[in-house]
Structures are given as structure tokens and as C-alpha cells.
């Protein structure tokens, strides 16, 4: 298995002076200025904990959501339609949304709850209205709870009076959402932006040479990238990061995969996936090698969509330090959702974006492998990759609990099935079969996947065939992963997400139950002894031991009792209460 250290401190060159673009948006490598107010802001903390794109939208302030819906067509309408399709809304919420659109955009809450919804589902109806309010679809009704708000009209105490006032209100669609959704329904947008057509490319090829001779065309144009080229570009972009995290050398990376640039290395360090080696003994700390952190190991074991979202989330978090963060977020989020409505292989000229912020975001997303930026038909163009399309598709289709370890990635399953059906297997796919004898069979040709499996599998049992590798799960190998900061849930989630597609068609579990139980038991072995601070009381006799022991046991304060020595071990946070009882008990014994 490859090592986990990479010396990068001595390779980073001096940074060039900031450009005009750096003044608009902080680059990946720019240091984050101190912002104590943001760190303590509950709104920003909720945004930073979002696990999907639409959950991030849910935590945005209402005014930011309105700005997104109010974007000119087709961006605003595309975002509104994507929100309606997403898992952020329940089925009842979608029905209520579409009915309100057909009914003029306003209706009494009492009519919606009592007439539109079955009487056994009225609580679900209130929850649906809450979801709609959180997503900026409804004008404020007092149902949505924001950071710092504790009131709960649905289940809170003394909620009957509040619910009665709620029933008298009108549920009104916000003007921004109503306009955007109406525009989407009455027009047919096949794509968020005008496509680069074959006629445009042919026309440029006919007259492009004339422009070049006249001096009007300085940068050369190229043919549109093929879907295979886009897939290779995305895979190489991510492989360079993942190989760098596990410390692969040039032979392990294979041909065509380079180390990430200095900006990306700085970004990995800033988001906590890598850190300077704490064991480095040199005097010059700037030359210390970078090592992967426990957060980096967790990142390695997550599915591809979760990895992409982690990068996007950290990028958006960087924007929180900018004075124009709302506008940048509006551009970035609307751009992401619109890209999810595109098809892989379709191209668009950057001139259709119309905003400087959007063009900056396009360039930054291309660093993550989400977009392929090039020059086509004499103009700068961008082509969405499968990574960004799957990111939005999985957020729309996955349930609210898709991030748990039993969830599966929509995009990952689709990628596995496509790769296994290909006549020539690629190096990017991974399909895992875990057997009841703890043998792990992985269909892959990637050395990166071998290194990842080696985090928790016994590398001494490694065997290889042309397109398949064999490992064994052992107690020592799994416990060594635990010492690196990897958890049992992360290992099981990795095995579930990358399970062979053929396993998903049957009723059998993706990972045998005996393997799941054993991994969890190995994890619990680390917590056999629980340290707890106690107060030791030496009782005078057996009667005091029995009385005080019974009192402490009743209030769940007894840690341990030794009858042969009449000693009681009391949890420290209950010591004062037990001591007060001892004084009372001894006083009673004296007065008798």
C-alpha cells in the first residue's frame, strides 16, 4: 500500500500578485480572513452542516431564496421546478404547491388542511406547509423555525391557540416563486441556456480562417469534447486529488494523472483533509510534508457525489467571508441547479451567463472537474460533466436519509452499471462483493481503489487477477483503520455504496449480516472500559451501606458498591445530593 505523506512545502512557488478576478471572489488558495461573527452565526453553522444541495437551499435566509427565484428566465424557472421535484418537499407539499398555482396562488390554511387533505393526514399537511415555507415557496406563516427560534406550532406545548390563529391565515405563494413556476409551466425549456449547435461550429470553420488572418481571432478554437473525453477529464481531476490524499507515487497514479496544483493543495489543507506532519522534526516548518487527516480518510470512503458536494460546500463556505456573499451564492447555487438540467456533452457559450460572478464561478468549478472549459466556435464555452449532473440528480431523487450508511448513491450506481457494461473496463469503476467468510472481492483496475480498500482490509491477503482483486477483512486490519480515525459506519457505508450492481437486484443484504455485526463488535471493543469520575464514600456499617446504596441507586447515582468493604462509588455530579442524604440519615440514627 502506498504511503500517506506528500512533500509539497518545498515545491510551492511564490504566489503571483492578486488579479482583478481575485478581488471579485476569493480564490481557492486565498487565505480566509478572520471572521468571528460568521463562526458564531447559527445560520452559517446550519449551512456548513448541509448534506445536499437542496438542504443547503432550505437553510438559506428567505431573502436569498427570493433572489434565486427572481432570476431572469430560464434560470429562475429552472430552479423553481427543481425545488418542486426535489426530496426537500413531501408528496403532499408538491400537490399543495401545484394546486395553489392553479388556484391563483392563495388559499385559506383551514381549507387546505381540512378539505384538501384526509383527516388522518392533517399533521402531515402542516408539515408540508412548513416545508414549503422553508423553501421560500410560501409567504411566512410562522411554521418554519429559523436559528434562534424555538416555537413549534405543530407539536409544541400550548399549540392549540397558535394553531387556531394559523388556520385563519391565507397560504400565499411568494410572488417570486409563483412567477418563476408559472413561467416554467407555460414554456418548454429544453435547456437552461442556448446550445452550441453544429451549424454554429460549421459556420465558424468556414469563416474562422478569415478572422484569424484579419487579426480578430487570437485564441484557437477546438472541436466540442466527446462524452468519453469529458468522463476522462472528470476522472483525472478527481483521481489527482484522491491519489494525493493517499500518497500515491507516480507509478501508482498511472499515466495522464498529475499531482494537483498548488491552489488545490492549499484548498485541501484549508478544509482539513490534509495537515502538516505533526511528527516533523525540522526547523523550517514550511518544508514539513503533508499527511492525510482523519477527516481525509472519511472523505476517501464516501461516495463520489458526497465528495463533490463536500468540495462545493467548502467553496460556498469560503464565499461566506465575502462582502457580497449573497450575490455570489445566488449565482453559484442557481448555476449548479441549472447544470443539473443539462445533458453531458452539450455545450454553452459563457456569454449567455451575463454575470461576472457566474463567469468566475464557472472557472472555479472547472478546477473541481465539474465543468470542461474550452474555446469552441470562436467563443469561450463550458461543457457540464457527469459529476455535476449526478450531484443535482442525486439530491432530487434521494430521500432525506440518503446520507446514512445504509443509503446508496444514485450517481455511483449509475456509474458502476455503465462501467461494467462497457466492452473495455475503465479504471474508474469499483464493484465490491463481500462474502460471508470475510473475503472482499473488488472488480477494479484502479490502484487508487486498492489503496482505499487497504485502509481497512488486510494487505497481506491481497491477490490479483486481470480485472479483480481479493482482500480479507480481519480484526487487526479493521482496528488499524479505527486508529486512523475511520469509523465502523464509514466502512459499512463504503461497502454499501460500492456494492456490485447485481447485488441490488435481489433480496439479500448488500453486506452479509455476520460481517456487519462483526465490524460493529470490533468497534465496540475499543469502548469496553468507560472512564467516569466518582466520589468514594466509606460507610460506617452495613446498615448505612444498604440505605445510602439504595438511595443512590434510585437516583441513578451509584457507580459501584463493594459490600465487603462498605464502600460506595458515587457519580461526581450527584455527590452533593448523596452527601446531604447521608447527613440526614445519620441524624435520624442518632435521634433514635
SULPEKA-V85585 format. One line per field, one symbol per residue. psi: psi as a letter, one per 30 degrees, with the letter a starting at -180 (. if undefined). A space follows every 10 residues. Layout:
BEGIN
psi=???
END
This chain:
BEGIN
psi=kllgkkjfef fklkkllkle effekklefk kklkieeeff jeeeeeefgk flefeeeefl leeeeeeefg klkgeeeeee eeeeflffkl eeeeeeeeee efgfgklkee eeefefkkff geeeeeeeee eeeeggeklk fgekklkfkf kjfefllhfe eeeeeefflk jkkkeeeeee eeeeffljjf kflkljleee eeeeeegeee eeefgfjekk lllkkleeee eeeeeeeeee eeeeefhkae eeelkfjlkl leeeeeeeee ggfllkjfgk flejffgklk lkleeeeeee glleeeeeee eeeeeeeeff fkfheeeeee eeeeeeeeef glkkfklkkf ffefkeeeee eeeeffffgf kjkajkhglk lkjklfeeee eeeeeefllf gfflffllke eeeeeeeeef fkejklfflk kkkklfggkj jkjlgkfeee eeefegljff gklklegklk lkkleeeeee eeffgkleee eeeeeeegkk effffaflle kkeeeeeeee eeefffhekk kkklkkkjle aeeeeeeeee eeeeghfjel kjeffhkkjk kefgeeeeee eeeeeeeeee f.
END
